[in-house]
Amino acid sequence: MKPTVLVVDDKANMLALLPKVLGKSARVLTASGVRTALQLLESEPVTVVLCDLRMNDGDGLEILRAVRSRWPGVPFILMTAYATVPTAVQAMREGAHDYVTKPFDADELRSLVFRAAAEAAVLEGMPQPLEANGFGAMVGRSPAMQAVYQMIDRIAPTDATVLILGETGTGKELVARAIHERSSRAASRPIAVNCAAIPRSLMESELFGHARGAFTGATADRAGLFEDANGSTLFLDEIGELRPTVQATLTRMLEERAVRRIGETRERKIDVRVITATHRDLRGMIKAGSFREDLWFRLNVCVIELPPLRDRAEDIPLLAQRFLAERAPQGRASVTRFSHGAMSALQTYRWPGNVRELKSAVERAAILETTSEIQRESLPPEVQSSSPLRLTSASDVDLAQLSYREAIDASREETNRRYLEAVMRRFRGDVSKAATHAGVERESFYRLLRRCGISADDFREEPGTPDGSKN
């Protein structure tokens, strides 16, 4: 089920543009003013509201107040060309989820909208069906993952060799499985092998087989993995770990589509689709002389590059909820959701171990949690203390080198950051007092801090005397 996004703007060009920006992954409703928007909200279930600030028949804040009063679970994103701190503070005070300034970046806006929809669903404990949020066993609907899904759909029906690139833990084996399941070989059993897990001295025998007596310990004829996968798919993970001699044999096999067992002279024709994957820089290995360039040319037919989890933070709520649901049968089924603080920590942590690390973190939290929702304190220590990267301030750059939009955005972020730092400094890191002073709800104030990369810990009193000074 696609999220339904209500776009409110009195400019016809914006009403035509935004449905194209959001693409086919969302159902988009449009309203040209306040009255029409309120009528649609009464008659249609809406997932996210994306609303202009100033319109001919009223103010976007009027719609925001109606949404907060009648439909409090619907995220409201304000669009404005009047990017000032008072506007942002006023919007956050009224309960806006976030705001974006015109002219906006299409990818940023798309990510913001889908992240808001995902957070709303997860924090309400109502995750959407997988087909709306993923592809096969993969979870995520960020633009980067949508591009991966489209690539899989295009190449799966062919027999082309595929190379999957990505950091450790990004889900390369899931991509290989999805390709196989959508191919003409889907009825057969695929074979997967981790090249890093097999002793290098045995790799050639494992892949291509051997004849009896070919080497010490070869007491019988044995088929290799390529023969076992005949008519199916062979997935070679961590292809960069192969020795040069094995790389040479693999190159010849891919060219001739035939294998020769160690110790034999005859070749056996095979029909195998080969999918490979690695987290290593194969081009760099070629320059270093540790990876054959001719093998690279044969592997580099169709390439799928998986994004690291830190580059698709909008998918984290969906992934976290999925892992929590999978953990329930093994643990306490009463833990069904995440607190705002926990979800904030999950989305700001950098995840060097990617999806695999996220899954472990959720499983750990589900075991330790004693309430019905996972709290920040149940997450691993490194995730609890995470904070986003600091934004570049306008004073640190030569504005003349930037485009107009980049300069305005840099100036706005710098002004926001300075204001928030001043308030946090005044109240010595007490977020509740700072939020009250700013006239913003506590959770919304936390969201502003996250946007500007500000941690409350940086403003709290140091141990020592009551006024924070040291003896």
C-alpha positions as CSV (number, residue, x, y, z in Angstrom):
1,M,0.0,0.0,0.0
2,K,1.5,3.3,-1.1
3,P,1.6,6.3,1.3
4,T,-0.9,9.0,0.4
5,V,0.7,12.5,0.3
6,L,-1.5,15.6,0.3
7,V,0.3,18.5,-1.6
8,V,-1.1,22.0,-0.8
9,D,0.2,24.9,-2.9
10,D,-1.5,27.8,-4.8
11,K,1.0,27.6,-7.6
12,A,-0.1,25.4,-10.6
13,N,3.5,24.6,-11.5
14,M,4.2,23.2,-8.1
15,L,1.0,21.1,-8.1
16,A,2.2,19.7,-11.4
17,L,5.8,19.2,-10.3
18,L,5.5,17.6,-6.9
19,P,3.6,14.5,-8.0
20,K,6.4,13.8,-10.5
21,V,9.0,14.4,-7.8
22,L,7.4,11.9,-5.4
23,G,7.1,9.4,-8.3
24,K,5.1,6.2,-8.5
25,S,5.9,5.2,-4.9
26,A,3.3,7.5,-3.5
27,R,-0.4,8.3,-4.1
28,V,-0.5,12.1,-4.4
29,L,-3.5,14.3,-3.8
30,T,-3.3,18.0,-4.6
31,A,-5.1,21.1,-3.3
32,S,-4.7,24.7,-4.5
33,G,-5.6,26.3,-1.2
34,V,-6.6,26.0,2.4
35,R,-10.3,25.3,1.9
36,T,-9.7,22.5,-0.7
37,A,-7.0,20.9,1.5
38,L,-9.3,20.8,4.6
39,Q,-12.1,19.2,2.5
40,L,-9.7,16.5,1.2
41,L,-8.4,15.8,4.7
42,E,-12.0,15.2,5.8
43,S,-12.7,12.8,2.9
44,E,-9.4,11.0,2.2
45,P,-7.0,9.1,4.5
46,V,-3.7,11.0,4.3
47,T,-0.3,9.7,5.3
48,V,1.7,13.0,5.0
49,V,0.8,16.6,4.4
50,L,3.3,18.7,2.3
51,C,2.0,22.3,2.5
52,D,3.2,25.7,1.3
53,L,3.4,28.5,3.9
54,R,1.7,31.4,2.2
55,M,-1.2,31.0,-0.2
56,N,-3.9,33.2,-1.7
57,D,-6.7,32.1,0.6
58,G,-4.8,31.6,3.8
59,D,-1.8,30.4,5.7
60,G,-0.3,26.9,5.8
61,L,-0.1,27.1,9.6
62,E,-3.9,27.1,9.5
63,I,-3.9,23.7,7.9
64,L,-1.1,22.6,10.3
65,R,-3.3,23.5,13.3
66,A,-6.2,21.5,11.9
67,V,-4.0,18.5,11.2
68,R,-2.6,18.6,14.8
69,S,-6.1,18.9,16.2
70,R,-7.9,16.3,14.1
71,W,-5.3,14.0,12.7
72,P,-2.3,14.1,15.2
73,G,-0.6,11.1,13.7
74,V,-0.2,12.7,10.3
75,P,3.3,14.3,9.7
76,F,3.1,17.8,8.4
77,I,6.0,19.2,6.3
78,L,6.0,22.9,5.6
79,M,7.3,24.3,2.3
80,T,8.5,27.9,2.5
81,A,10.6,30.4,0.5
82,Y,10.7,32.6,3.7
83,A,13.5,30.7,5.4
84,T,13.8,32.4,8.8
85,V,14.3,31.1,12.3
86,P,10.9,32.6,13.4
87,T,9.1,30.7,10.6
88,A,10.8,27.4,11.6
89,V,10.2,27.9,15.3
90,Q,6.6,28.9,14.7
91,A,6.1,25.8,12.6
92,M,7.8,23.5,15.1
93,R,5.8,25.2,18.0
94,E,2.6,24.3,16.1
95,G,3.8,20.7,15.8
96,A,5.2,20.5,12.3
97,H,7.3,17.4,11.6
98,D,9.8,19.3,9.5
99,Y,10.2,22.1,6.9
100,V,11.8,22.5,3.5
101,T,12.8,25.7,1.7
102,K,12.2,26.6,-1.9
103,P,13.8,26.0,-4.2
104,F,14.3,22.5,-2.9
105,D,16.4,19.5,-4.0
106,A,14.1,16.8,-5.4
107,D,15.9,13.9,-3.8
108,E,16.0,15.6,-0.4
109,L,12.3,16.4,-0.5
110,R,11.5,12.8,-1.6
111,S,13.6,11.4,1.2
112,L,12.0,13.7,3.7
113,V,8.5,12.8,2.7
114,F,9.0,9.0,2.7
115,R,11.0,9.2,6.0
116,A,8.1,11.0,7.6
117,A,5.6,8.4,6.3
118,A,7.8,5.5,7.6
119,E,8.4,7.1,11.0
120,A,4.7,7.7,11.4
121,A,3.8,4.1,10.6
122,V,6.5,2.7,12.8
123,L,6.0,4.9,15.8
124,E,2.3,4.1,15.7
125,G,3.2,0.4,15.6
126,M,1.5,0.0,12.3
127,P,4.2,-0.9,9.7
128,Q,3.0,-1.1,6.1
129,P,3.0,-4.2,4.1
130,L,6.4,-5.3,2.7
131,E,5.4,-4.8,-0.9
132,A,5.0,-1.1,-0.2
133,N,8.3,-0.9,1.7
134,G,10.7,-3.3,0.0
135,F,11.5,-5.8,-2.7
136,G,11.5,-9.5,-2.0
137,A,13.5,-10.1,1.2
138,M,14.9,-6.5,1.0
139,V,13.4,-3.7,3.0
140,G,13.6,-0.1,2.1
141,R,11.9,2.4,-0.2
142,S,14.5,5.2,-0.4
143,P,15.4,6.5,-3.9
144,A,18.7,4.6,-3.7
145,M,17.0,1.3,-3.0
146,Q,14.3,2.0,-5.6
147,A,17.1,2.3,-8.2
148,V,18.5,-1.1,-7.0
149,Y,15.0,-2.7,-7.4
150,Q,14.7,-1.3,-10.9
151,M,18.1,-2.7,-11.9
152,I,17.2,-6.1,-10.5
153,D,14.0,-6.1,-12.5
154,R,15.8,-5.3,-15.7
155,I,18.6,-7.8,-15.5
156,A,16.9,-10.7,-13.7
157,P,15.3,-12.2,-16.8
158,T,18.6,-12.3,-18.7
159,D,21.5,-14.6,-18.2
160,A,24.0,-11.8,-17.9
161,T,26.8,-12.0,-15.3
162,V,26.2,-9.7,-12.4
163,L,28.7,-7.9,-10.1
164,I,27.2,-6.6,-6.8
165,L,29.3,-4.0,-5.0
166,G,28.7,-2.7,-1.5
167,E,30.1,-2.5,2.0
168,T,30.0,-5.4,4.4
169,G,26.5,-5.9,5.8
170,T,24.6,-4.1,3.0
171,G,22.7,-7.2,1.8
172,K,24.5,-8.4,-1.3
173,E,23.3,-12.0,-0.9
174,L,19.7,-10.8,-0.7
175,V,20.2,-9.0,-4.1
176,A,21.7,-12.2,-5.6
177,R,18.7,-14.2,-4.3
178,A,16.2,-11.7,-5.7
179,I,17.9,-11.9,-9.1
180,H,17.7,-15.7,-9.1
181,E,14.0,-15.7,-8.0
182,R,13.0,-13.5,-10.9
183,S,15.0,-15.4,-13.5
184,S,14.1,-18.3,-15.7
185,R,16.2,-20.5,-13.4
186,A,14.0,-19.8,-10.3
187,A,12.7,-23.4,-10.1
188,S,16.2,-24.7,-9.5
189,R,18.2,-24.4,-6.3
190,P,20.9,-21.7,-6.3
191,I,24.3,-22.3,-4.8
192,A,26.1,-19.6,-2.7
193,V,29.7,-19.7,-1.6
194,N,31.7,-17.2,0.5
195,C,35.1,-17.2,-1.2
196,A,36.7,-15.7,2.0
197,A,35.4,-18.7,4.1
198,I,37.1,-21.5,2.1
199,P,40.9,-22.1,2.5
200,R,42.7,-20.6,-0.4
201,S,44.5,-23.9,-1.1
202,L,41.2,-25.7,-1.6
203,M,39.3,-23.0,-3.5
204,E,40.1,-24.2,-7.0
205,S,39.1,-27.8,-6.1
206,E,35.8,-26.5,-4.5
207,L,34.9,-24.5,-7.5
208,F,36.0,-26.7,-10.4
209,G,36.2,-30.2,-8.9
210,H,39.0,-32.7,-9.1
211,A,39.9,-36.2,-10.4
212,R,40.9,-39.1,-8.1
213,G,44.6,-38.8,-7.3
214,A,45.0,-35.2,-8.5
215,F,46.6,-34.3,-5.2
216,T,47.2,-35.7,-1.8
217,G,43.8,-36.5,-0.2
218,A,41.9,-36.7,-3.5
219,T,40.7,-40.2,-3.0
220,A,37.7,-40.0,-5.4
221,D,36.4,-38.0,-8.4
222,R,34.5,-35.0,-7.2
223,A,32.4,-32.4,-9.0
224,G,32.9,-28.7,-8.2
225,L,30.4,-26.1,-7.3
226,F,30.1,-25.0,-11.0
227,E,28.9,-28.5,-12.0
228,D,26.6,-28.6,-9.0
229,A,25.0,-25.4,-10.1
230,N,24.5,-26.5,-13.7
231,G,21.2,-25.1,-14.9
232,S,21.0,-22.8,-12.0
233,T,22.7,-19.8,-10.4
234,L,26.1,-19.7,-8.6
235,F,26.7,-16.8,-6.3
236,L,30.4,-16.1,-5.5
237,D,30.5,-13.7,-2.5
238,E,33.8,-11.9,-1.7
239,I,35.2,-12.5,-5.2
240,G,38.1,-10.3,-4.4
241,E,39.6,-12.9,-2.1
242,L,40.4,-15.4,-4.9
243,R,44.1,-16.1,-5.6
244,P,45.4,-15.1,-9.0
245,T,45.7,-18.7,-10.2
246,V,42.0,-19.3,-9.4
247,Q,41.1,-16.0,-11.1
248,A,42.8,-17.2,-14.3
249,T,40.8,-20.4,-14.3
250,L,37.6,-18.6,-13.6
251,T,38.3,-16.2,-16.4
252,R,38.7,-19.1,-18.8
253,M,35.5,-20.7,-17.5
254,L,33.4,-17.6,-18.0
255,E,34.7,-17.2,-21.6
256,E,34.3,-20.9,-22.6
257,R,31.4,-21.8,-20.4
258,A,33.1,-25.1,-19.6
259,V,35.0,-26.5,-16.6
260,R,38.0,-28.8,-16.3
261,R,38.4,-30.7,-13.1
262,I,41.9,-30.6,-11.5
263,G,43.8,-33.6,-12.8
264,E,41.6,-34.1,-16.0
265,T,42.1,-32.9,-19.5
266,R,38.5,-33.0,-20.8
267,E,36.1,-30.2,-20.4
268,R,32.5,-30.3,-19.3
269,K,30.1,-27.8,-20.8
270,I,27.9,-26.1,-18.2
271,D,25.0,-23.7,-18.1
272,V,25.4,-21.6,-15.0
273,R,24.5,-18.0,-14.3
274,V,27.3,-16.4,-12.3
275,I,26.6,-13.6,-9.8
276,T,29.6,-12.2,-7.9
277,A,29.9,-9.7,-5.0
278,T,32.6,-7.9,-3.1
279,H,33.1,-5.1,-0.6
280,R,36.6,-4.5,-2.0
281,D,37.8,-1.9,-4.6
282,L,38.5,-4.2,-7.5
283,R,39.8,-1.3,-9.7
284,G,42.3,-0.5,-7.0
285,M,43.2,-4.2,-6.8
286,I,43.8,-4.2,-10.5
287,K,46.2,-1.3,-10.2
288,A,48.0,-3.1,-7.4
289,G,48.3,-6.2,-9.5
290,S,46.2,-8.4,-7.2
291,F,43.1,-8.8,-9.4
292,R,43.1,-9.7,-13.1
293,E,41.8,-7.0,-15.4
294,D,40.5,-9.6,-17.9
295,L,38.4,-11.2,-15.1
296,W,37.1,-7.7,-14.2
297,F,36.0,-7.2,-17.8
298,R,34.0,-10.4,-17.7
299,L,32.4,-9.7,-14.3
300,N,31.7,-6.1,-15.1
301,V,28.7,-6.8,-17.4
302,C,25.8,-5.7,-15.1
303,V,26.9,-3.9,-11.9
304,I,24.6,-3.2,-8.9
305,E,26.0,-0.9,-6.2
306,L,24.3,-1.1,-2.8
307,P,24.2,2.1,-0.8
308,P,25.5,2.0,2.8
309,L,22.8,2.3,5.5
310,R,24.0,5.8,6.5
311,D,23.0,7.0,3.1
312,R,19.5,5.8,3.3
313,A,18.5,6.8,6.9
314,E,14.8,7.0,5.8
315,D,14.8,3.2,5.5
316,I,16.0,2.6,9.1
317,P,12.5,2.8,10.8
318,L,11.2,0.2,8.3
319,L,14.2,-2.1,8.8
320,A,14.2,-1.7,12.6
321,Q,10.5,-2.5,12.8
322,R,10.9,-5.6,10.6
323,F,13.8,-6.9,12.7
324,L,11.8,-6.3,15.9
325,A,8.8,-8.2,14.4
326,E,11.1,-11.1,13.5
327,R,12.6,-11.1,17.0
328,A,9.2,-11.3,18.7
329,P,8.6,-15.1,18.4
330,Q,12.0,-15.7,20.1
331,G,11.6,-13.2,22.9
332,R,8.9,-11.0,24.5
333,A,6.1,-10.4,22.0
334,S,5.0,-7.4,24.1
335,V,7.9,-5.3,22.8
336,T,6.3,-4.0,19.6
337,R,7.6,-0.5,18.9
338,F,10.4,2.1,19.4
339,S,10.3,5.3,21.5
340,H,11.0,8.6,19.7
341,G,14.4,8.8,21.5
342,A,15.4,5.3,20.4
343,M,14.4,5.9,16.8
344,S,16.3,9.2,16.7
345,A,19.4,7.4,17.9
346,L,19.0,4.7,15.3
347,Q,18.7,7.3,12.5
348,T,21.7,9.4,13.5
349,Y,24.2,6.6,14.1
350,R,26.6,6.0,11.2
351,W,26.2,2.1,11.1
352,P,29.6,1.0,10.0
353,G,28.3,-2.6,9.9
354,N,25.2,-1.5,7.9
355,V,22.0,-3.5,8.0
356,R,23.7,-6.5,9.7
357,E,24.7,-4.2,12.6
358,L,21.3,-2.7,12.8
359,K,19.7,-6.1,13.1
360,S,22.0,-7.1,15.9
361,A,21.3,-3.8,17.7
362,V,17.6,-4.3,17.5
363,E,17.8,-7.9,18.7
364,R,19.9,-6.8,21.7
365,A,17.5,-4.0,22.6
366,A,14.5,-6.4,22.4
367,I,16.2,-8.8,24.8
368,L,17.1,-6.0,27.4
369,E,13.9,-3.9,27.1
370,T,11.5,-4.2,30.1
371,T,8.7,-2.0,28.7
372,S,6.4,-2.3,25.7
373,E,8.6,0.0,23.6
374,I,12.3,0.0,23.0
375,Q,14.0,2.9,24.8
376,R,17.2,4.6,23.8
377,E,18.9,3.1,26.9
378,S,18.4,-0.4,25.7
379,L,20.4,0.2,22.5
380,P,24.2,-0.5,22.3
381,P,26.2,2.3,24.0
382,E,27.7,3.5,20.7
383,V,24.2,3.9,19.2
384,Q,22.8,5.7,22.3
385,S,25.5,8.4,22.1
386,S,25.3,8.9,18.3
387,S,24.9,12.4,16.9
388,P,24.7,13.5,13.2
389,L,27.7,15.1,11.4
390,R,27.9,18.9,12.0
391,L,26.6,21.0,9.1
392,T,29.1,23.3,7.4
393,S,28.6,26.8,8.6
394,A,28.3,29.7,6.2
395,S,31.3,31.4,7.8
396,D,33.5,28.5,7.0
397,V,33.0,28.6,3.2
398,D,33.5,31.1,0.4
399,L,29.9,32.0,-0.4
400,A,31.0,33.1,-3.9
401,Q,31.8,29.5,-4.7
402,L,28.3,28.4,-4.0
403,S,25.1,28.6,-6.0
404,Y,22.4,30.9,-4.7
405,R,20.4,28.1,-3.2
406,E,23.5,26.5,-1.5
407,A,24.4,29.9,0.0
408,I,21.0,30.5,1.4
409,D,20.7,27.0,2.8
410,A,24.2,27.3,4.4
411,S,23.2,30.7,6.0
412,R,19.9,29.4,7.2
413,E,21.5,26.3,8.8
414,E,24.2,28.5,10.5
415,T,21.5,30.9,11.9
416,N,19.4,28.0,13.2
417,R,22.5,26.3,14.7
418,R,23.6,29.5,16.5
419,Y,20.2,30.1,17.9
420,L,19.8,26.6,19.2
421,E,23.3,26.6,20.7
422,A,22.7,29.8,22.4
423,V,19.4,28.5,24.0
424,M,21.1,25.2,25.0
425,R,24.0,27.1,26.5
426,R,21.7,29.3,28.5
427,F,19.9,26.3,30.0
428,R,23.1,24.2,30.3
429,G,21.9,21.4,28.2
430,D,18.4,21.0,29.7
431,V,16.4,20.2,26.6
432,S,13.0,20.6,28.4
433,K,13.8,24.1,29.6
434,A,15.3,25.1,26.3
435,A,12.3,23.8,24.4
436,T,9.9,25.6,26.8
437,H,11.8,28.9,26.3
438,A,11.8,28.5,22.5
439,G,8.1,27.7,22.6
440,V,8.6,24.4,20.9
441,E,7.3,20.9,21.9
442,R,10.1,18.8,23.4
443,E,10.2,16.2,20.6
444,S,10.1,18.9,17.9
445,F,13.0,20.7,19.7
446,Y,15.0,17.4,19.7
447,R,14.3,17.2,15.9
448,L,15.7,20.7,15.4
449,L,18.8,19.7,17.4
450,R,19.3,16.6,15.3
451,R,19.0,18.6,12.1
452,C,21.8,20.9,13.2
453,G,24.0,18.2,14.7
454,I,23.8,19.5,18.2
455,S,24.1,17.2,21.3
456,A,22.7,18.3,24.7
457,D,25.7,16.6,26.4
458,D,28.0,19.4,25.0
459,F,26.2,22.0,27.1
460,R,25.7,20.2,30.4
461,E,27.6,21.2,33.5
462,E,30.9,19.5,34.1
463,P,31.4,17.6,37.3
464,G,32.7,19.8,40.1
465,T,31.1,22.7,42.0
466,P,27.3,23.4,41.7
467,D,28.0,26.2,39.2
468,G,29.9,23.8,36.9
469,S,33.4,25.0,37.8
470,K,36.1,22.6,38.8
471,N,37.9,22.8,42.1
